[in-house]
Amino acid sequence: MDPLSLVRPNILALEPYSTARDEFSGGDIDVFVDANESPYENGINRYPDPRQKQLKSVISKIKGVPAERIFLGNGSDEAIDLVYRIFCRPGVDNTVMIAPSYGMYSVAAATNDIKVRFVNLEEDFSLDTEKFLAAADQNTKVGWICSPNNPTGNAFPVSQIEEILRRFNGILVVDEAYIDFSSEESVASLIDKYPQLIVLQTMSKAWGMAGIRLGIAFSTEKVNEIFGRVKYPYNINILAQRTALSKINEQEKKRHVEEILKERERLADGIKDAPCVKKIYPSDANFILVKVDDANAWYDRLVSQGIIVRNRTRVVLCKDCLRITVGTPEENNKTIAVLNGKPLPEASERHAKIHRQTRETDITVEIDLDRRQAETDSVSTGLCFLDHMLMQIPHHGGIALNVKAIGDLEVDEHHTMEDVAIVLGEAIDKALGSKLGIGRYGFVLPMDDCDAMVLMDFGGRIDFRWDVEFTRDRVGDVPTEMFEHFFQSLASAMKVNMHIKAVGTNDHHKAESIFKAFARALRMAVSRSQFPYELPSSKGLL
């Protein structure tokens, strides 16, 4: 089927608005006086690229889809609206969609005066192919399938979607907002075979960019060209484009998806025996749909405990169902506790979370010295060896630690390592609070061919000594010269007196022994002591 045969005649004949940046996109220009912009540079005084070429190039490489087939919208909602405006005649044509599903399909249809034909899913939320096809007639221009589906969470088999594509005489839009959490493959690879297929994805879910509103539509080049004609000229603002380019991190996204999938199973397992839970539906998304004995009452009870979920009891086939997004381990622990009728997990008084953003780095560190705030530790700095070293701290220090760092590693490792050390030190200092009752002092550790000594004193004086020599310039992806600066920055931010000495023949082991010894020293120093005074000192209270 030629999808252009379904386009409204007035859209096919539409002459798109031409922006100043469309008419000239060359280089070597010093004076821009063609777009009536302010000439005073402030970072946002110029119009953004109306075609988002740089961002599309990056997404193209990640998704394996040519840039010419990618439309970027102000959220997927823009693409949903454009589908109706491009293919459906107001007051004449209709659309077919499954129910329950994402509400914006029907809202956008009503906005564009398009009749909706709902096809209810089966009791187990499976889709009857014949019912879907039978709902269409000669005026059906668009069909919608959300897979994995919202709010049910289940994905439909690719083979079933392909069967519908073979027999459906209209544009079929498959919304894959949650595809990164699913075991089913994307159907984007079917676009060549079925040019009437449009696939929606998003940067909001697995990529963690809901706040910048960036939706994606994959289609044939011809259909994408029509999208480009109808969209508003500068639909993706310059801040959204810059933020997306700076935040796209495949390694971090993969790690977050893995953690969410693991937590999804733990969350479901944690509430499956709760007296109020009647059924937990299988999920291929970052949420679970849970049937309870009284959705309204449990929604109110969760809210009273500071937890908000989505009450879906008024949605077709979802009577007394709550949709619960998979959160952090700490958030999931609270949800599990409330649904099981248990008190909320005890909050630790020695817990801190610090976020620090500079021109070079964006770093968040969360730490719990009593390990009550987290069941999973994670470190992501962009430097694999540094990640490995930092993971020694929760393992050998008996504390909970989460580090998320994005830095200008394309320039150098310096800023990332320095700023991670500073934020980590500030988090430890904040978590310690008054320091009353801690052990204060620290540790020596042997490891294979190496001996490492880390002495620390939380008495309030700040000093740093380093007696370590490395024979190699780098260990993994970390310059060995940066280790001294890392620990010096850490000591200063922790407000601690710290002396480090290490000897050995293997530089990898030497670095690792230092981090392990630091972790053990920290564990000893911050532990609650049995001394009869607030802070160990021959002088009394410091």
N, C-alpha and C positions, 0 to 999 in steps of 0.2 A: 504493500500500500504506500502510495505517495502522500506523506503527511501534508504537503502543501495543498493538496486537493481539499483538505478540511479547513484551511485557513479562511477566515471571513474575507470576502472580496475587497472590502475597504481597507483591510489591513495589508493585503497583498499590494495594493496600490499606494500605500502610505509612503510619503516622502519623509524620512526621519529628520529630526532636528539635528543640525550640524553644529557641534561646539567648536570653540576656537582651537581646542586641542585635537579635535578630529581633522580640522583643516590644515593644521601644521603640527607635525610630530618629530621634526628633525632635531639635530643637535647644533652645538656651537652658536647658541643665541645668548646674548648678554642682556638684551633689553626686551622685556615682555610688556608690550603696550597694546595687545590685541584683544584682551578679554575683560577690560574694565575692572580689573582687580586693583586692590590697594598695592602701591609699590613698596610699602614699608614692610620689610621682612620680619615676621614673627613666628615662622614655622607653619602657619596655616593660612597665610594671606593669598595663596595661589589655589586655583581649582585643582581637584585631584584628576588623575588619569581616568577618563570616562570609560575606558575599556579594560582597566585594571591589568595591563599586560604583564607587569612583573609578578603580581600575585598569581595570575593564572598560570604563568610559567612554572612557578613553584608547585602549585596544586597539580598541574599536569604531570610533573615528575612523580609526585607522591601517589596519585591515583592511576597513573598509566593511561590517561585519557588525553588526546590532543587538545591543546589550548583552544583551538577553533571550535571545539564542541562543549566548551565550558561557559555557562552563564553564572555570574555572581550577582546575588540579590541581597536586598536589605532584609535578611532573614529568608527562610524558605517561603514565608508568607508572600513575599513579592512575586516569586515564581508561580505560586499557586494562583494569585490574582491574574497574572499575565496569561496563564494558560486559558482562563475563561475569556479574557479580552481578545485573545488571538483567534481562538477556535469556535467560540460559541456566540450565536446570535441572541441578543437579549430578547426574552419573551417568546422565543421560538424553540431553541435547542434545549436539550436536557443533559444531565450527567448522572452516571451510575457510581455509587460508592458503597463500601461495606459499612456495617454498623454492628457494634460500636467502633468508632475510629476517631481520628483527630478532627476536632470540631471546626477548624478553619476551612476545611473543604466545603462544608455546607454554608458557613458564614460568607465566604467569598462568592459562592454561587448565588446566594440571596442578594448580595450587594450588586451583582452583575445581572440580576433578573433571570437566572437560569434555574429551571426546575430540577429538583433532586429526586432520584429514585434510589431508595435505600434497599440494600440486600443484607438482611440480618445474618450474622454468623450462626453456626450451629451451637448447641449447648456447650460443647468443648472448645468453642471459638475457632473451629476449623471453617474453611470456606467451601461452599458447594459451588463448583465451577458452573454447572448447568443453570443454577438459579441466577448467578451473576450475568451470564450471557443472555438469559431469557428476559432480564430486566431491560435490555436495550431495544431501541427501535430505530427507525430511519432518521430520527432527529437527535439521537444520542451521539454527541461529539467527543465526550471525554469520560474515561473511567478512572477511578482512584483505588489503589491498593496500598495500604501502609504496611510495610513488612521489614522488620518486626513491627507489630501493630501496637498503637497506643489507644486505649489503656490496657489491652489484654496481655501484651508482652510477647506474644508468639509470632514467629516468622512463618511465612508460607513457603512451601517447597518451590524451588526454581522451576522444576518441571511443570508445576501447576500454573505458575505465571506464564510460562512459555506456551502452554496449551491455550490460555486465554488470549495471548497475543496472536496466535494463529487464527483465532475465530472471531475476535472482537473487531468490529468495523469502525473504530474510532481511535483517538489518541488514548493510550494507556499510560497513566502516570503512576510510577511505583516510588513511594516515599520511603527512603532508606535512612531516615535520621538516626536509627539505632543499629545500623548494620555492623558497626565495629564491635558490638557486644554479642553478635550472633554467630552460630556455627554454620549458617547458610551463607553461600557466596552472594556477592552483589550481582544483579542482573544487568549492570552497565555493559557487560561484554556482549549482550544480545542486541545492542543498538544497530550494529551493521546489518544483522539478519532481519530485524524488525524496526524499520525507520520511524514507525509511529510510536515508539517507546520514548518516554522521557523519564529520567531517573533523578530524584531529588536526594541530596545529602546535605550535611550541615557541619559547621565548625563549632556548634553550640554544645554538643554532648561529649563525645570522646575526646575532642580537642580542647574542651574547657574554655570556649570563647563565647558563651551565650551573651555576654555583655556588649559585644561589638556588633551583633546581629549580622551574621554572614552566612547566607544560604547558597547552595550550589545546585545547579541543574545541568545534567548531561543529556545531550540530544545529538541529532545529526547536525552537520554544519549548516544545512539549509534552515532547519528549525531554529538553531541558535542565532542565525542571522536575523530571523524574524523577532526573536526576543530582544536583540540589540536595537531593532528599529522602534519597538514599542516602549521600552523602558524609559524612565526619566534620565536626562542627560548625565548627571553626576550622582548616580544612585548609591554608590559606595563612597563614603566620605574619606578624606585623606587620613584621618586618625585611625579609622577602621582598617584601611589598607596597611598602614605602617605597623599597627599593633599586630595584625595577623602575620605579617612577614617576620616580626621579631619574636612572636610566640610559637610559631610552628616548630615543634621539636618532636620528631618521630620516636626517638628513644623514650622520651618522657611520656608521650601519649601511649606507647605500648605498655610501659610499666603501669600507668594509671588504669588502663583497661584490664590488665591482668589482676591488679588489686581489686578492682570493682567486681570482676567475675568471682574472685575468691570470696569477697565480702557478700556478694549476692547469695552464694550458697550458704555461708555462715548465718546470714540474716534469716533466710528461709528455715534453716535447721533450728535456729534459736527460738523461733516462734511457732513451729509446727505443732508442738504439744501444748501450747497455751490454751486454756479453757475457752477463751473467746473465739479462737480461730477455727473456722469450719473447713476452709480449703485454701490452699496456696496454688495458684495456677503456674504452670511451667513458664519460664521467661527466657527470651533471647535478647533482652534489653537491659538497661541499667536501672530497672525497677522491677518490683514484683506486685502482682495484683492479689490481694488477700481478701477472702470472704470471711466476715466476722458475724457474730450473733446480732449486733446492732451497730451499724456503721456510724450513725449520727452520734450515738452515745460515746463510742470509742474515739471518734474524731474530737469531740469536746474534751474527753479525758486526756488525750495526747496533747492537745493545745494547752490544757491547764498545767502540763508538765514541761511546757516550752518546746514541744515537738509539733510541727505542722506537716500533715500528709495531705493527699488529695482524696476527698470524699467523692466517690463515683457512684453512689447508690442510686442517683436519679438517671444514670445512663442505661440505655437498653441492655439487657442481659447482665447488668452489673449490680443488681440489688444487694445492698449491704456489703459492698466491696470498697476497700481502701487501696489506693495506689501509693506504694511506698518506694520512694527513690532510695537507691543504695547510697549511703553516706560514708563518712570516715568510720573507722573502727569504733571510735568513741561515740559518735552519733548513733551508730547501729546498736551499740551496747545499751544506750538509753532507750531506744525504741523497743528492743528485746525485753528490757526490764519492765517497762510500763505495760506492754501487751501481756506479759506473764503475771501481772499484778504484784510485781516486786518493787522495792524502793529503787530510786535511781542510784547508779554506781557512785560511790563516795568520791567526791572531788579531792584532788591532791592540793595541798597548800603550797607545795613546792613544784609548781608547774608554770611554765612561761612560754609564750609564743611571740616572736618578734619578726616583723617584716621591715626590711630596709631596701630602699630603691635609690640608686644613683644613676648617673649617666652611663656608667659602665656595667652595673650589675643590678639584678633584682633577686633578692634573697629572702627566704622565709625559713626560720628555724623554730621548731617546737620541741620542748624538752620537758621531761618529768623525772625528777630526781628520785621519786619513790615508785616509778613505773606503774602508776595507776591510770594514766590517761591514754595509754595506747597498748594494743596487742601486736601491732606490726610496726617495725622500724623501716624507714626508707631514707635513702640518700641519693640525690641526683644533682650533680654539679656540672656535668658535661666533661669531667675528667675521670676516667674510669679508675685509675689507680688511687686518686684521692677518695673516690667513693668507697673503694675497698678499705682504705685506711680508716675513714670515718666510721665505717660499720663496726670497727673494733671497739668503738666507744660504748655503744649499747650492749654489745656482746660481752665485753669484759668489765664494763662499768656498772652493769645492772641498772641502767636507766633507760627510759624511752626517748628515742631521738628520731626526728623527721627533719630532713634538710632538703630544701628545693632551691636551686640556684641557677640562674641564667646570666651568663656574663659574656663579655666581648672576647671570647676565646680565639676569634679570628685575628685578633690583634696580639694577644699575649695571655699567659696564664696568671700573670701577677694580680690583676684586679680581682679575679674570681677567688683565688686562694686567700688573698688578704681579707677580702670582705666576708668570706665564709667564716674565717677565724674571728673576725670582729663580732659578727652577729651571733656566732656560737658562744663566744665569751660573754657577750651581753645577756644572752638567754640564761646561761648558767648563773651569772651574778644576780639576775632578777629572780630566778627560781629559788636561790638561796635565801633571799630576803634578809632577815636580821642575822642569820647564821647561828642563832642560838642553839647550842647543844650538838654542834657538829664535831667530827673527829679532828678536822683541821689539817692534818699532815698526810704525807704520801710515800712512794713505793719503789722497789727495785725488781727487775724481771729478767731472767735469762731466756733466750730463744735460739735454739740450734747453735749456730756459731757466734751468736751475738749476746751481749749483755747490755741492758738499757736501765738507766736510773733516772727516774723522774721524781724530783722532790718538790713539793708545793706546800705553801703556807697561806691559808686564807685569813691571816691575822690582820690584813689591811694594808701592809706595806707592799709596794709594787717593785719587783726587781726581776731581771731575767738574765740567765747565764746559759750558754750553749757550748758544749764541748763534744762535737760530732764532726767527723770528716767522712765525705763520700768520695769514692774513686771514679764513679760514673757521672756524666752530666745529667742523665735522666734515668728515672725508673718508671717504666711504662710511659705514660704521656705527661709525667710531672717532672719539671726541672728540679734536681736535688737541691739547688741553691735556694729554692723557695721554702724548704721545710723549716729552716731557721726563722725566716720571716713569718711564716705561718704561726709558729708557736710563740714568737715574740708578740705578734698582734693578738693572739689568743690570751696570753698572760696579761697583757695590758687591759683588754676588755673585761677579763674575769676579775681584775683588781687583785691579782695574786702574785706572790713571790714564787717563781718557778725556776728550778735548775735542772738542766737536762744533759746527760752524758751517755754516750753509747759507743761501744767498740764491736768490731766483727769484720768478717771478710766479704759477706754478701750484702750489697746495698739494699736489695729488696727486703731481706730479713732485718737489716738494721733499721730501716724506716718503720717496718711493721712492729718491731719490738718496742720502738719509741711510742707508737700510738697505743699499743697494748699496755705498756707501762703507764702511760698517761691515764688510760681508762681505769686501771687498777688504783692508781694514786688518787684519781678523782673519786672513785668509789669509797676508798678509805677516808678521804678527807671530808666528804659531804655526808657520810653516814652519821646517824644519830649516836652520840657517844654516851658512855656510862659515867662520865666524869661528873662530880658533884657541883660543877660550875657551868655557866652558860657557854664559855668558849675557853678551851684549854690554854692556860697561861700561868706562869709562875708569878706574874704580876697581878693576877686576878682577872677581872673582866676587861677585855679590850674594846 
